[in-house]
Amino acid sequence: MSNKARGSLPIEDTYHDLVREYGEPLEISEKGAIRLNHAFFVAQYAVEHLTLHDPAEKAFYAYEEARGLWRKQSEYSIKEQFSRDLKAFADLMRLPGIHFMRTHALLSSLTELLRGHVERIGTFQMRRDVIHLGNGMLFIQGERPELHPFGPDYYSRNQCPLDWIPGTQCPVFVEQLLTQALGPDDIDLLQRWAGSLLVGGNVAQRILLLTGTAGGGKSTFLEVIENIVGEDNIHELRTEHLHERFELQFFIGKTLLTGKDVPGDFLQRRGASMLKKLVGNDLISPERKGGNDVLRLRGNFDVAITANSRLHVRLDGDAEAWRRRLLVIRYELPKPKTRIANFGQKLLEQEGPGILNWMLEGAKRYLRELEVHGDYQLTDRQIQRVDDLLAESDSVRAFVRSCVTADVMHDATTDELVKAYRDFCERKGWDAQSQRQVERQLPDLMLECFGTARSHKIEREGRTARGYNGVRIITPD
């Protein structure tokens, strides 16, 4: 091959390296038949285009230099790029016959070979010491934050779109959105949680629940945080679909899952138990719709849920696992008298970089907390909220333990127990379950707590009723 021809291939030294390792790019027979060296063109592609293949996700990623991002790349676009490279090579070599060799079969074969050539395992592990921002990579674990240029070796695919501007603050965000709705301890917890989203990975394995006052600012707060984290990094959480085959495939490459203004039974739906895996660092195997691929996904997502009503959890006998997972912040103050239209967007426009700095300060405190304690440090009141939520979620059990006692001289009908249960929930300020739900749970609970089975021969006013022997309803102080 002439030096002139080599000039438009990879630079001279690189070209020689490729030929030495993979052989000449083509062979022309005496009759003029062209045979392409597939291995050469695959290696050339890898040199000219920063690309990798993640076998766990069965996906290609290409590096976007302007943003410092590794972005998912379809096989169609890779085939198109191979086609362009081959055309450029054909034009350079003045071998128009290569144009007609660019068939679907050839391009597919090259793409398949590229998988193994650029395969990287476990590449996208988020680093807690650096945050990918709009204007660079911010190192936060020194005495002062340091902004470094983008680079492919960070292997980042999750970028906060805002620029870092040192010294900016967010007084309106803090005073009008947070201070008017929450106490200092809860604002402090929210700041640490928001900061944890920047470093990623959910090492504490927590799920944030924001509940209470409608119009109190929960959704606005989450809207602001979502925009700073970056909409490309977020996916909607739908617990009613989490147990289905293809739902989890949409979480690949995301960092934050959110459910906004959800109903009270959101955590009682069939798929809700999957949340513990999604935050618990479990290895999950989602399926891809339209294919037979089984993927691999590590459950290290951050999760935030807002609800105006009281949330109840489907415990399935695993209350302790939920207790370790939940952070509950309750909006209890009245909503602001004056509503500001598009408040979240206005805050982002006016104070976006300041809110980012507020989150960065929370990230530093969160990382110190992890290093010392391995988890968030909660106040007694914050711990009590979790206990109360779990108790209310299992309110029939809480009632039986608190308001029923063993007494061989007494008995209680099912109707009496249901009425006493409702009175118990009213005193607690809890939402009572339906009569049907209570009646369905009572037999197992009465057998478990008192060893008594349901009877159909409890006498009341000359008639028999369903109920339980050897127990008495009490009203605890």
N, C-alpha and C positions, 0 to 999 in steps of 0.2 A: 504494500500500500504506500502511496506517495506521501511525502511530508505535507504537501498541500492538503491532501485529504484528511490527514490527521489533525490539521489545525482547527477544524470545527467539531472534532470529537472532544471528549474530556481532555483537559490540558495534558501536555506531552508526557509528563512523569506519570500521571494517573492512567493515561492510555496504556503506557508500557506495563504498568502494574496489572491492569485488567487483562491484557493479552498474555502476560506471563502466567497469570493464575487461571484464566478461563479459555485461552486460545484466541485465534483471530476471529473477528466478528462474522466473517462469511467465507464461503468457498465457492469458486466458480469453476465448473467443469469445462473440459475442452469444447463441449458443445454449447457452452454458455448457460447451463442450468445453475441456478443460484440456490445454495443451501445456507440458511442462517444458523448461527451459533446462539441458541436461546440463552444459554448461561451467560454469555457475554452481555447481551442486551439487558438481562435482568440485573446483572451487577452494575452496568452503566446507569440504569434507572435509579438504583439505590444511591449511587454517587451523586447524581444530578438533582434528585428530588428527596428531600428529607422525609422518609416514610418509615413507619414501623407497623408490624402486625401483632396484635394482642391475641394469643391463642385462647385465653380464657373467655374473651368476648367474641372471638372469631370475627374481628373487625380490623380494618386498616385505619391508621391515623397519619395525617400529613401535618408538617409543621408550618404554621402561619407566622412568618417572621415579623410582620408589622405589629402583631399583638402578643407575640411570644407564646402562642397557644398551639397545642397539638389538637387538631380537630378531626373528627371522624370523617373518613373518606370512603365513598362508595366504590365498589368494584367497577362500576360503569365508568367513573371518572378516571380510574387507573388504566382501564383499557383504552380510553380516549387518549390519554397521555402517551401510552405505548405507541398508538397509531401515529401520533404527531412526531414522536421521536424517530420512528421508522421512516416516515416521509422525509424528515430533515436529513436522515442518513442517506436515503435513496437519492435525494436531490444533490447532496454533497458528492456522492460517489458516481452520479450520473448513471444510475441503474434504475430506470423507471419500472423495470419488472418487479421491483420490491413493492411498489404501490399496490399491486394486485395480489400480493401475498398477505396483506393485512386483513385476513379473514377473521370471523368471529372465533374460529377454532384456534388460530395462532394467538390472538390477543388473550383468549381465555387461558391458553397454555402458559403464556408468559406471566399472567397474573397469578396463576396457581404456583408457579415456581417462585414468584416474588414473596409469597407467604413465608416460606421457609427461610428465604434469604434475609428478610428483615424482621424475623420473629424476635420479640422481646417479651420475657415473662416477668410479671409483677412490676412493670415500669411505672405505672401511675400511682405511686405511693405518696400521699401528700406529706410535705415536710412542715413540721410545726414551727420551724424557725424562720420561714420565709413566706410572705403573702404576695400573691400575684395581683397587682393593682393595674390601673389604667396606664400609668406612666412608668412602670418598672417593677422590679422584684424587691420588696421591702423586707429586710432582715430586722427582726424585732427583739432578739434576745441579747443584744449587747447593751451597753450603757445608754446609747442613743440609737434610734432607728437609722438604718442606712439603706438608701435606695440604689439598687444596682440595675444595669441594663438587662433587657430580656435575653434569653438564651435557650437553645433547644435542650441543653443538658438538665434543665430543671424538670423536664417532662411534666409540665403543667397543662391540664386541660380545663381548669376552672379559674376564671378571672373575675375579680371584682372590677366593674367597669369604671369606677371613679378614680381620679388622680389623687395622689397623696400631696396635700398642701400643709406643711407643718404650721402649727400654731392656730389653725382655724378652730372655731368653737361652734356650739349649737344651742344657744340659750333658749330659743323659742321651743325647740324640740324637747328640751329637758323641762322647762317651766310650764309650758302650756299643754304638752301631750302627756308627760309622765307625772310631774309633781302634783297636778290637779287630780290625778286618779289614784296614785299609789303612794305608800309610805317609803321612807328611805331604804329600808331593808329590801323591799321588793324591787325598787329601782336598781339597787346595787346588784341583786341577783340577775335582773334582766340585762344589765350591762355586761356581766361576766358571761352570760349565755350568748348574747349577741356577739361578743368578742370571740367566743369559741367557734362561731360559724366561719370566721376568717381563717382560722388555723385548720379547721376541718377535722374530720375523722371521728367525732363524737366519742372520745376516749372515755368520758364519764358514763356513756351509755344511758343518757337521759332523754325523756320525752317531755316537752314543755306544754302545759295546758294553761291557757288564758281564758278564764271564765268570769261570768258576772254581768255587770251593768251593760245593757244594750246601749250602744252609742257612747260608751265610756272611753273609747280610744284603742281597743284591742286590735281591731282590724287595721286601723291606721298605722299603729306601731308595726304590725307585721308587714304591711304594704311597703313601708319605708325600708325595713330590714331586707325584704326580698329584692328591692331595687338595688341595694348596695351589694348584696351577695351576688346579684346578677341573675336575670330571668332565665338565662340559658342553663343555669345550675340548679333549677328548681323544678319539681314536678308535683302535681296535685295528688294528695293522698285520698284513696277511696277504700275504706275498710271493707265495704261490701264486696269488693272484687279481689282482695288480696289473696284469697285462697284459690283463685282461678288460674289457669295454666299460663296465660300470657301477660298478666298484669305487671309482673316484676321486671319484664324486659325493658320497660320504659324508664326504669330507675338507673340504668347503666349510665355512668358518666355524670350523674347528678350528685349533689351534696346535701340538699335540703328538701324534705317532703313536708307539705303543708296542707292542713285541712282547715278551711275558714268558715266560720258561722255554721258549724255542724250541729245536727240535732243531738239530744241527750243520749240517744242509744248508739252513737257513733262508735264507741269502744265496746259495745256489746254485740256488734254484728259478727257474723261467722268468721270473717277473715281477720278480726282485730288481734287475735293472738299472734299473728305473724309480725306485729310491730315489735315484739320482744326480740325476734331474730334480726329485724332490720336495724335495730340499734345495738344489738348484743355482740357484734363482731362474728356472727355465725356465717358459715359458708353456705350460700343458697344457690340453687340450680334452677334458674328461670328457663322458660322455653321461648323460642322466637316464633312468632306467628308467621305462617307461610313457609316454614322449613322444619327440618327434623333436628335442628341444632339444639343441644342442651348446653347452656352457658354457665359460667361460674361468676358469682357475685358475692362480695364480702359485705355483710350487713353493718356498715359503720356510718349510717346516715344520721343527720340531725333531723329532728321531727318537731314541728310546732302545730298546735291545734287551738283554734278559738271557738268559743261557744257562749251564747247568751244564757242558755239553760244549764242546769246542773248535769254534769256528765256522770255516767255510771259505767263501770268496767265489767266486762265478762271475765270473771276470775278463774273459773274452771279449777278451783282448788289450788291456785298458784298466786295467792295474795302477796307472798313475800317477794316474788319476782317482780310484780308490779310495783311494790313499795320501793324497791331499789331503782326502778326506772323513772318514776314520775317526779316532775317539778310542777307545783301548782301555784299559780298567782291569781288571786281572786280580786276582781274589780268590784268594790263594794260602795264606793262613793257615788253620789248622783252624777249623771252625765252633765256636761257643760250646758249652760242655758243658751248659749249662742253657738250654732253649728257653722263651721267654716267649710265652705265647699272646696272639694279637692285639696283638703288640708295636707294629705300625704305628699302629693306632687309639689305643692308649694314649699313644704319643708325641704324636699330634695333639691329643688331649684335654688332655694335661698341658703340652705345650710348643709347640703350634701357632704362636702369635704369635712365639715365640722362633726357631723354625725359619724363619719368614718373614723375620725380621730377619737371620738367617744367610744366607739367599738374597739379600736386598737388599744385603748387604755384597759378596757374590759378583758381583751385577749391576754395582756400581760398578767393581770391579776389571776385569770383563769389558769394560765400555764404555771404560775407559782403555786396555786392551789393544788393542781394536779401533782406537781413535784413533791409537795409536802404531804398531802392527804389522799391523793388519788381520786378525789371526787369533789363535788361542790360541798361547801360547808353551809348548812342551812340553820336558820333560827328555829327555836322551839315552835313558833307559830307556823312557819313554813312546813315543818315536819308534821305538825298536827293537821294541817290541811290535807296532806296525803292520807294520813290515817283516817280522817273523817270521810274522805271520798271513797276509800276502800270499804269502810264500815257501811256507808250508805249503799254501796254497790252490792253488799252482802247483808242487806238490812234485815232480812228474815232471820238469818243466823244471829245477828246482833240482838234482835228482839228476844229470841229463844234463850240466849245466854243471859240476858239482863232481866227478863220479865217472866220467866217460867222457872219453877223450882220443883224438885222431886217431893212428893207428899203422898204416901200410900192411902191416906184417908180422903183424898180429893180426886177430881177428874176435871177435864175441860173439853168443851165441844169445839169443833172446828170453827163455828161461827163466833164463839167467844174469843178464840185465839186471833182470828182475823180482825175483830173489832179492837182488841187490845193492841194488836200490831199497828193499826192505823193511829191509835192514840199515841203510841210510842213514837212513831214517825213525826206526828204533829208536834210533840214536845221537843224533838230533835231539830225540827225545821227541815226534815228530809222529804223527798218525794216518795210517797208510798207506792209499792208495786200493786198490780191489780189483784183482785181476790183470787182469780184463777192461778196467777203466778205464785201467790202465797200458799194456796192449797196444794199446789204441785210440789213445793219444797218441804212442807211440814213433815210428811211421813219419814223421810230420810233423816231430817234434823232431830226429830223426837226420838227416833231409834238410836241415832248416834249419841245424843246427849243424855237420854234417860233410859234407854233400853226398852222403850214401850212402843208397841205397834199400834196402828190405827184400829179403832174399834167402831163397830156400827151399833153398839148397844149402850151408849151413854144415855142415862135417863134424865129427862128434863120435863117437868110438869106433866107426868103421866105418859110421855111419848119418848121414843128412842131417837138418838141423833148420832152423827159421826163425831168422833173425838178421840181422846186419849186418857187412859186410866193412869193413876199414880202420879199426876202432876197438878200443880196449882199455879194460877196466874198471880203475879205480884206486881206492885208498882214500886220500883226502886227509888230511893231518895235521890 
